[in-house]
Each structure stands twice: as structure tokens, then as C-alpha cells.
Amino acid sequence: MMDIDPEIPAFIDRIVRIGSAYDTEGMQALYTEDQAILFLTADGGVARSPKAQFIAEFAARRAAGEPPLSTEYRLLHVEQQGDFATALLYRRMSPVAEPALYELRLRRLPEGWRCTGETVQPWPDLARAGAFLPPRGRG
């Protein structure tokens, strides 16, 4: 990783810990009001879950007595450009849930770093990962 604000990894750890505990009050302070999560649907589309919708889902899980989510994650990479940053994480919410690749879009505000958006994708088949361009051909 390039030189980044050391507050970024600490902020990401707070997102994971607070969200995993279904602490919706704590979650409110971590996300901007216009934040949304984007994720792929089974038919190949993209669904958008605005902040109010995913916070309500976490509140419903807490109210139903669901056990906390796993805090398993690995910070893969952070790119920072001034007051903006993008982080890639390996994240698994539970031993029975599939792992995912999370892209967090962050912005530094006067009160500190906040998450402005997330994109969640299935964890890739690393045996097939690599170059996204086809091999060079001749001519």
C-alpha cells in the first residue's frame, strides 16, 4: 500500500466491528447520508441498497436476536487521493456465508473519515484471477 492516512485502516476496523454487532446507532455515524451499497443480483443486475434500507435490515436482525456477524476481514489495498480513498477488503460475514470482495469509497470530512459507498461482489476464483486484457496478438 502507498502512504495512506493511518486513520483509514482504523476507520475500516470500526466499520467492521460496529456493523458486525448490529450497532445501528454507531453505524449512522460511519456513513454519509447519501451512502448506498451496490451488489450483484443472481440475474447479473446491480441492486442498490440505500443507507436507510441496510440500517433497517441490521436493526431487524438485532431485534430478532440474530447472533453477531463475523468480524473476519482482510484489508487488501487502499488508494488515497487527498480527502478521498478507496479500500478493497476480503470480507466474510459468517462461516456459512460466502466470502465477498468489498470496495469501500471513503471521504474525509471535518469530523473524520466516512463511508460514502460500498460495492460488494462475490469473491473471485483466484485461480482464474490475473490479467483482465486478452494476451497480446501479433499484428
N, C-alpha and C positions, 0 to 999 in steps of 0.2 A: 504494500500500500504506500502511496505517496504520503508526504507530510500532511496530516489532517488534524483538525481541532480535536484534542483528546476528549472533549466533551461528547463527541459523536458516538464512540463506542459505549460510553456510559449511558447516554440517552437511549440507545438501542436496547441495552440491557434493561433499562426501566420499562420500555415498551413491552418487552417480552414478559418480565416478571409481573407487571401490573395487569396486563391483558390476560395472562395465564390464570390469574387469581380472580378473574371476572370483576375486578375493581373498576366499575364503570365510572365512578366519580373521579378516580385517578386517571382513567383513560381520557376523560373530557379535556384535561389539561395538556395532554400529549399531542393532540391532533388539532389542526386548524378547523374552523367551522365548515369549510368547503371540501374537506378531505373525503376521499372515497376509495374503496378497494375495487380493483378490477380483477376479474378472474375468468378463465376459460370455462365454457359450458360444455356439456357432453356432446353437443351437436357442432362444436367448433366455433361458436359465437363468443362474444365477450359480454359478461354481465357486470353491472356497476352497482355496488352497494354503498350508498352514501353513509356518512358518519352516523346519523341518527338511526339508520336501519341496523348497522352492525353493532352499535352500542346496545340497541334494544335486544338483539339476539343474545349478547353476552349477559344482559340483565335477566333475561328469561332463563338462561341456563343456570345462573346463580340462584334465582328464585326456585327453580325446580330441584335444587340440591345437587346439581351435577358436580362431579369431582373437578378440582382444578386441572387445567391443561398442563401438559408437559412444558418445561422451560427449555427443552432441547433446541439449541440453535448453534450455528457457527457463522461468524461474520467472515464472509469470503472476500469482500473488496469494498472500499469506499472511495469515491471520487468527490472532491470538494472544489467548488469554484466560488470563492468568496462566501456569501451568505447562503449558498445553495449546495446541497450534497445529494448524492445517490449512493445507496448502500445495497449490496447483494448479500442475501443470507440463505443458508440452508436452514430449514425450519421444519420441525416435526411436532405436531400438537399432542400426539399420544402414540403409544406403541401400536395401536390398532389403526392409526391414520397414516395415509401415505405421506411421505416427505414432500416438501414443496420448495421451490425457488422463489424467494421473496425479493422484490425490488422495492425499497423504501425511498421515497422522494422527501427530502428534508429541507427546511428553511430556518435560518437563524433569525429570530425576532428579538425585540428588546428583552423579553422575558426568558430567552434561551431557545434552544432547538425545538422545533415542532415538526410533526409528520404531516405533509401536505397530500400524500397519496401513496398507495401501495398497489403493486401488481403481483398477483400470486399465480404461479404456473406449476404444473407437475414437475417434479424433479426429473431432469433429463437422464436418459440412458448414457452414462458416462463412457461406455464402450464405443458409443457412436458419436460422442461429442468431439469437437475439434473445429476444423475449418468449415465455415459456412458457405464459402465460394467453391464452385467446382474446380477440379485441377486445371491448371493452365494447359491449353492445347497449342498446337502449332498452327500458325498462320491464321 
